[in-house]
């Protein structure tokens, strides 16, 4: 995940400059806030619960799906609202200089549910001692991002944001 994030920063700084890195990082940071508050907290709880029932696949599946439902139910309204008011929110809170982050944020919001799936699936991998499998999936996702960035950078920051969305899909599908 760290390598994926830094790949975006590296590409943006090389092709668009440091100001664009700041805009992208502002949008990315705002996009991660609701997920971090909700999904991060749930991760700790579900990891402990799944560790206790790791041999019972039915119970593990039930806990995983309930957690996904719970976190998604609470996160989705935040993300719909963030998408809806991205530009006025950013301009009001951070000022007009940051308005360029709004279109990127509106795109990155589409990674929210995929990231929730990825995060909670990570708890399953950790509890069931399958971190090697997860590492392979995360490395494949990084490779997907590199390819998507090569295709998307031609469309500026928004193209890189769509590359990030596209690269979030494989780990969510493979981890979930």
N, C-alpha and C positions, 0 to 999 in steps of 0.2 A: 504494500500500500504506500509506504514511504517512497519507494522508487517510482511508482506511478505518479504521485504528486510532484516529485522533483522533475520528472520528465516533462510535465506540462510547464513548470517554471523555467526549465532550461530552454525549451523550444520557444516559449513566449519571449524570454529575454534575448535570445539570439535573433529572432525575426522581427520583433515588435518593440523591444526596448523595455526599460525598467518601469516606466509609467504603466505599461500594459500588464506587467507582472503584478503591480499593485492592484490594478482594477480586477484582474482575475482572482487574485488572492482574497480581496475583499468579498467578492461574490461567493467564492468557495467557502470562506469562513462563515458568512451569513447562512449559507446553505447547510452547513454542518451543525449549526447551533441547536435546532430542535431535535435532530437525530441524536446528537451527543447527549442532550439532557434526558431523553426518553429511552433510547435504545441502549445507551451506555449503562444506565442504571439497571435496566432489565437484564443485560448480559450477565452481570454478577449473580443475580438471583437465579436465572435459568441455568447458568453453569453449575451452581451448587446442586440444584434440583436434579439436573440431568446426570451429574456424577453419581448421585445416589441410586438412580434407576437405569444406569447405562446398559445393563444386561436385558432390560425389558424394553424391546423395541416399540411395542404398542404404547406404553406409558411415555417413552421418550418422544415419540411422534406427537402424542397428545399435548405434552408440555410445550414442544416446539411450536406447533400450530397455534396453540392458545397464546403464546407469547407474541408470535407474529401478528395475530389478530389484535391483541391488546395494544402493542406499540404502534401498529399501523392506524388503528382507530384514533389514537390520540395525536399522532404525528400528521396525518393527512390534512386536517383542518389548518394546521400551521403552514404547511407547504402550499396549500391552495391560496391561503391569505398572502403568503410571501410572494407567490407568483402574481397575484392580483395587484398588489400594491408595491411591487419592487421599486419602481422608479421614485414615486413620491416618498417612500420610506427611506431609501438611501439618500435622497437629496435633503430631506428634513433632518435626518440624524447626522449625516456626514458632510453635507454641503454639495453644492453644484459640481465641484471638481470630481466627485465620485460618481456622477450620473452614468458614466460609461460602464460601470459595473452592473447596472440594472439589466441590460439585455442578456448578459452572461448569466446572471442569477436566474433569470426566467428560464434559461435552458438547463442550468445545473439542477434546478428543482426536480427535474425528471429523474435524477439519480436517487432521489430520497428513498423511495420504496425499495429500490434495488439494493441500496446500501443497508437498509434495515434487514432485508433478507440475508445479505452477506454477513452482517454483524451477528445476527442471532444464529446463523448457520455455523459461524465460527465457534460459538459456545458449544454447539453439538459436536463439532470436530474435536475441540479440546477435551470435552467430557468423555468422549468415546475413544480418545487417544488416536486420533486420525490426523494429526497435525502435518504429517508428511504429505498426505493427499491434499490438504488445504494449501500447503506451500506450492505444490505443483500447479494448482488452480490459480493461485495468485501470480505465479510467474507467467503462466499462459495469458492471464489478464493484462499483465504488463506488456507482453509482446503484442497483444491486440491493441493496446493503447498506442504503442509506438507506430503501428501500421495506420491506425485511425488518425493520429496526429499528422503523419506524412500526407495523408489524403486531405485532412481538414484544415491545415494551416493556411491554405490558399484563401480561405474565407475569413481570415483574421481571428480575433478572439472568440467570436461566435462559432467559427468552425472548430476551434480547439475545444470549446465547451461541448459541442455535439460529439466530438471525438471521445471526450470523457464520458458522456452518456453512453455511447456505443460500447466503450470498453467496460462499463459497469454491468452490462447485460450478461456476458459469459460467466463471470464468477457467481452472479446471483442464480443463474440457471443451473450451473454445475454444483454449487454449494447447497442450494435448496433442494 
